[in-house]
Amino acid sequence: MSVVGVSGSPSATSKSRRLLEDVLAALGESGGATALVDLAVLPADALLGRRASADVEQALASVASADIVAVSTPVYRATYSGLLKVFCDLFAPGALVGKAAIPIATGGGPAHALCIDHGLRPLLASVGAVVIAAGIYGTDAEFTDRAPNASLLGRVRRAADEAVALAEGLRAARGVMSSSTMER
Ligand SMILES: Cc1cc2nc3c(=O)[nH]c(=O)nc-3n(C[C@H](O)[C@H](O)[C@H](O)COP(=O)(O)O)c2cc1C
């Protein structure tokens, strides 16, 4: 099972990226091969589509090859960051078809927790991903020195387990569909 995490925070001490790292660690313990794409270090003009960049192409290819895609973002103005948006705008139509997706966001408080369901869920579904039932939302108060508290880590573990089950189901469905195609 290959897993790619995409971090959409420009912050060098990002809390949402920390949750993403914890999700990748949990999925690694479950046997997944994990990789992290940090959008903050990619060239901005290439992310805006003004020029080509091998690093951005590699990031897109990495996402395209994954079974599970985890996406993290800070809440900015009640939704996901512009950094994450410009990267997702570079996806081909259907780029995440057949993949399980984990939405992750952190915000200054609980008011914008629906960023997960009103922002990230339709964003990921628009390129074909099947998003797990409950994403991960954390508030700044749930971190101490960038470390998430036990409750938040419990949500990380649950989301990782759900994503593995979903990705296995999607893989099995692909097998059934390709064998029924061969029988025709
Ligand atoms: C430009 C900007 C806009 C923000 N807008 C919101 C917001 O609308 N709602 C909210 O809950 N937090 C908001 N915040 C707070 C961040 O979402 C919060 O601190 C988050 O945990 C930062 O994540 P990061 O450490 O991964 O960058 C905003 C922060 C910044 C810098």
The ligand as an SDF file (V2000), in Angstrom:
LIG
                    3D

 31 33  0  0  0  0  0  0  0  0999 V2000
   -3.8670   34.0400    7.1890 C   0  0  0  0  0  0  0  0  0  0  0  0
   -4.4620   33.2060    8.2940 C   0  0  0  0  0  0  0  0  0  0  0  0
   -5.8210   32.9840    8.3130 C   0  0  0  0  0  0  0  0  0  0  0  0
   -6.3990   32.1870    9.3220 C   0  0  0  0  0  0  0  0  0  0  0  0
   -7.7510   31.9860    9.2970 N   0  0  0  0  0  0  0  0  0  0  0  0
   -8.3110   31.1830   10.2320 C   0  0  0  0  0  0  0  0  0  0  0  0
   -9.7180   30.9230   10.2050 C   0  0  0  0  0  0  0  0  0  0  0  0
  -10.4750   31.4320    9.3660 O   0  0  0  0  0  0  0  0  0  0  0  0
  -10.2290   30.0810   11.1410 N   0  0  0  0  0  0  0  0  0  0  0  0
   -9.4400   29.4670   12.0990 C   0  0  0  0  0  0  0  0  0  0  0  0
   -9.9550   28.6860   12.9040 O   0  0  0  0  0  0  0  0  0  0  0  0
   -8.0960   29.7140   12.1580 N   0  0  0  0  0  0  0  0  0  0  0  0
   -7.5210   30.5430   11.2460 C   0  0  0  0  0  0  0  0  0  0  0  0
   -6.1690   30.7840   11.2810 N   0  0  0  0  0  0  0  0  0  0  0  0
   -5.3420   30.0880   12.2920 C   0  0  0  0  0  0  0  0  0  0  0  0
   -4.6830   28.8130   11.7090 C   0  0  0  0  0  0  0  0  0  0  0  0
   -5.5970   28.0520   10.9520 O   0  0  0  0  0  0  0  0  0  0  0  0
   -4.1750   27.9020   12.8250 C   0  0  0  0  0  0  0  0  0  0  0  0
   -3.2630   28.5720   13.6500 O   0  0  0  0  0  0  0  0  0  0  0  0
   -3.5510   26.6260   12.2500 C   0  0  0  0  0  0  0  0  0  0  0  0
   -3.4100   25.6660   13.2540 O   0  0  0  0  0  0  0  0  0  0  0  0
   -2.2010   26.9040   11.5910 C   0  0  0  0  0  0  0  0  0  0  0  0
   -1.7790   25.6740   11.0050 O   0  0  0  0  0  0  0  0  0  0  0  0
   -0.2500   25.4230   10.5910 P   0  0  0  0  0  0  0  0  0  0  0  0
    0.5480   25.4900   11.8550 O   0  0  0  0  0  0  0  0  0  0  0  0
   -0.2470   24.0530    9.9940 O   0  0  0  0  0  0  0  0  0  0  0  0
    0.1230   26.4650    9.5980 O   0  0  0  0  0  0  0  0  0  0  0  0
   -5.5800   31.5960   10.3240 C   0  0  0  0  0  0  0  0  0  0  0  0
   -4.2020   31.8490   10.3130 C   0  0  0  0  0  0  0  0  0  0  0  0
   -3.6500   32.6390    9.3200 C   0  0  0  0  0  0  0  0  0  0  0  0
   -2.1490   32.8930    9.3180 C   0  0  0  0  0  0  0  0  0  0  0  0
  1  2  1  0
  2  3  1  0
  2 30  2  0
  3  4  2  0
  4  5  1  0
  4 28  1  0
  5  6  2  0
  6  7  1  0
  6 13  1  0
  7  8  2  0
  7  9  1  0
  9 10  1  0
 10 11  2  0
 10 12  1  0
 12 13  2  0
 13 14  1  0
 14 15  1  0
 14 28  1  0
 15 16  1  0
 16 17  1  0
 16 18  1  0
 18 19  1  0
 18 20  1  0
 20 21  1  0
 20 22  1  0
 22 23  1  0
 23 24  1  0
 24 25  2  0
 24 26  1  0
 24 27  1  0
 28 29  2  0
 29 30  1  0
 30 31  1  0
M  END
$$$$
